[in-house]
Structures are given as structure tokens and as C-alpha cells.
Amino acid sequence: MIPFIPIIPFAILAIDDDDDRQFMTSFYLKYKRLMYSEANKILQGQRDPEDVVQASLVKLIEKVSTLRS
């Protein structure tokens, strides 16, 4: 059996600081279902939720120090 390896968005992988990258990886894995669910509800098929989630992650990464506190 092939082990499950979660796909981590590039925006998170591009974070230079190891601690911030690990924090955002954990954050994403914990909340990704909620993020995609809410994006789908709001967009109602008008846009790709992937784009919205990626853009949201970029905004969250900019505020990582606030998220960590």
C-alpha cells in the first residue's frame, strides 16, 4: 500500500523560516477542509476554490506571527 502524503500548497513550501513553514503546514492540514468548504459555499461554482484558498494562504502567511500568538 502506498502511504498517504498530503499535498502542501507551494505558498507554504516557499516560506524560508523552518518554524513558520512547519506552523503553516500544520495550520493548513488542520483547516484545509474548512477553508475549501467555505470557499465553495461563497463561490457557488463561479470560481475555482483552489485559487481562493491559495490567495487566503498568502494573506495568512503574511500574518504568521499574529497567528502564532
Backbone as numpy.savetxt, mean C-alpha at the origin, in Angstrom:
# Nx Ny Nz CAx CAy CAz Cx Cy Cz
4.26 -27.80 -3.24 3.42 -26.63 -3.24 4.31 -25.38 -3.24
3.94 -24.40 -4.04 4.68 -23.14 -4.13 4.23 -22.24 -2.99
5.18 -21.69 -2.23 4.78 -20.81 -1.11 4.20 -19.51 -1.63
3.27 -18.95 -0.86 2.66 -17.67 -1.20 3.65 -16.55 -0.90
3.93 -15.73 -1.88 4.78 -14.56 -1.70 3.95 -13.34 -2.06
3.67 -12.47 -1.07 2.83 -11.31 -1.36 3.54 -10.34 -2.32
2.75 -9.73 -3.16 3.28 -8.73 -4.09 3.24 -7.38 -3.38
4.41 -6.78 -3.27 4.54 -5.49 -2.60 4.66 -4.41 -3.67
3.84 -3.36 -3.59 3.91 -2.29 -4.59 5.29 -1.65 -4.68
5.65 -1.24 -5.89 6.96 -0.64 -6.13 7.20 0.58 -5.25
6.17 1.36 -5.00 6.33 2.57 -4.18 6.91 2.22 -2.81
6.54 1.08 -2.27 7.07 0.65 -0.98 8.49 0.11 -1.14
8.71 -0.68 -2.18 10.04 -1.25 -2.40 11.09 -0.18 -2.65
10.66 0.98 -3.13 11.59 2.06 -3.45 12.00 2.90 -2.24
11.42 2.63 -1.08 11.77 3.38 0.13 13.21 3.04 0.52
14.02 4.07 0.72 15.44 3.87 1.04 15.67 3.33 2.45
14.98 3.88 3.42 15.19 3.49 4.81 14.60 2.11 5.07
15.42 1.18 5.57 14.97 -0.19 5.80 13.81 -0.27 6.80
13.89 0.51 7.88 12.83 0.48 8.89 11.52 1.02 8.33
11.59 2.10 7.56 10.38 2.65 6.95 9.80 1.68 5.93
10.67 1.05 5.14 10.19 0.08 4.15 9.50 -1.10 4.83
10.09 -1.59 5.91 9.48 -2.70 6.65 8.14 -2.28 7.26
8.10 -1.08 7.84 6.86 -0.58 8.42 5.76 -0.48 7.36
6.08 0.12 6.22 5.08 0.29 5.17 4.67 -1.04 4.55
5.59 -1.99 4.48 5.24 -3.32 3.99 4.22 -3.96 4.93
4.48 -3.89 6.22 3.54 -4.45 7.20 2.20 -3.72 7.15
2.25 -2.40 7.06 1.04 -1.59 6.96 0.21 -2.01 5.74
0.87 -2.11 4.59 0.19 -2.49 3.36 -0.43 -3.87 3.48
0.32 -4.84 3.96 -0.20 -6.20 4.07 -1.39 -6.27 5.03
-1.37 -5.44 6.06 -2.47 -5.42 7.02 -3.73 -4.76 6.44
-3.56 -3.70 5.66 -4.70 -2.89 5.23 -5.03 -2.97 3.73
-4.33 -3.78 2.96 -4.55 -3.78 1.51 -5.97 -4.16 1.13
-6.55 -5.14 1.78 -7.94 -5.52 1.45 -8.89 -4.37 1.68
-8.73 -3.69 2.80 -9.58 -2.53 3.11 -9.37 -1.43 2.08
-8.11 -1.16 1.73 -7.82 -0.10 0.77 -8.46 -0.39 -0.59
-8.31 -1.62 -1.08 -8.89 -1.97 -2.38 -10.41 -2.00 -2.31
-10.96 -2.47 -1.20 -12.42 -2.50 -1.04 -13.01 -1.09 -1.08
-12.40 -0.18 -0.33 -12.89 1.20 -0.31 -12.71 1.88 -1.67
-11.58 1.63 -2.32 -11.36 2.21 -3.65 -12.41 1.72 -4.63
-12.74 0.43 -4.57 -13.77 -0.11 -5.46 -15.13 0.49 -5.19
-15.46 0.68 -3.91 -16.75 1.28 -3.57 -16.86 2.71 -4.11
-15.79 3.48 -3.92 -15.81 4.88 -4.33 -15.79 5.01 -5.85
-14.97 4.20 -6.52 -14.80 4.34 -7.97 -15.93 3.73 -8.78
-16.57 2.72 -8.25 -17.67 2.03 -8.93 -17.34 1.71 -10.38
-16.14 1.19 -10.61 -15.74 0.77 -11.95 -15.30 1.88 -12.89
-15.26 3.12 -12.41 -14.89 4.23 -13.27 -13.39 4.33 -13.50
-12.60 3.84 -12.56 -11.14 3.85 -12.66 -10.61 2.56 -12.07
-9.35 2.30 -12.34 -8.70 1.12 -11.79 -8.34 1.38 -10.33
-8.83 0.56 -9.41 -8.51 0.78 -8.00 -7.01 0.67 -7.71
-6.29 -0.09 -8.52 -4.85 -0.22 -8.35 -4.16 1.14 -8.40
-4.57 1.98 -9.35 -3.98 3.31 -9.48 -4.24 4.16 -8.24
-5.45 4.07 -7.72 -5.82 4.86 -6.55 -5.07 4.38 -5.32
-4.97 3.06 -5.16 -4.24 2.52 -4.01 -2.76 2.91 -4.09
-2.17 2.83 -5.28 -0.77 3.22 -5.45 -0.57 4.71 -5.09
-1.45 5.55 -5.58 -1.35 6.99 -5.29 -1.52 7.24 -3.79
-2.41 6.50 -3.17 -2.62 6.64 -1.72 -1.38 6.19 -0.96
-0.75 5.12 -1.42 0.47 4.65 -0.76 1.58 5.68 -0.84
1.70 6.34 -1.97 2.72 7.38 -2.11 2.47 8.48 -1.08
1.22 8.88 -0.93 0.88 9.91 0.07 1.18 9.42 1.49
0.86 8.16 1.76 1.13 7.60 3.09 2.63 7.50 3.36
3.39 7.14 2.35 4.85 7.04 2.50 5.42 8.41 2.87
4.88 9.45 2.28 5.35 10.81 2.62 5.08 11.15 4.09
4.12 10.48 4.69 3.73 10.73 6.08 4.12 9.58 7.01
5.09 8.78 6.60 5.43 7.56 7.36 5.80 7.88 8.81
6.47 8.97 9.05 6.85 9.30 10.43 5.60 9.56 11.29
4.59 10.16 10.72 3.33 10.39 11.43 2.61 9.07 11.67
2.61 8.20 10.68 1.96 6.90 10.83 2.61 6.07 11.93
3.90 6.20 12.07 4.64 5.41 13.05 4.43 5.89 14.47
3.96 7.11 14.66 3.82 7.63 16.03 2.47 7.33 16.63
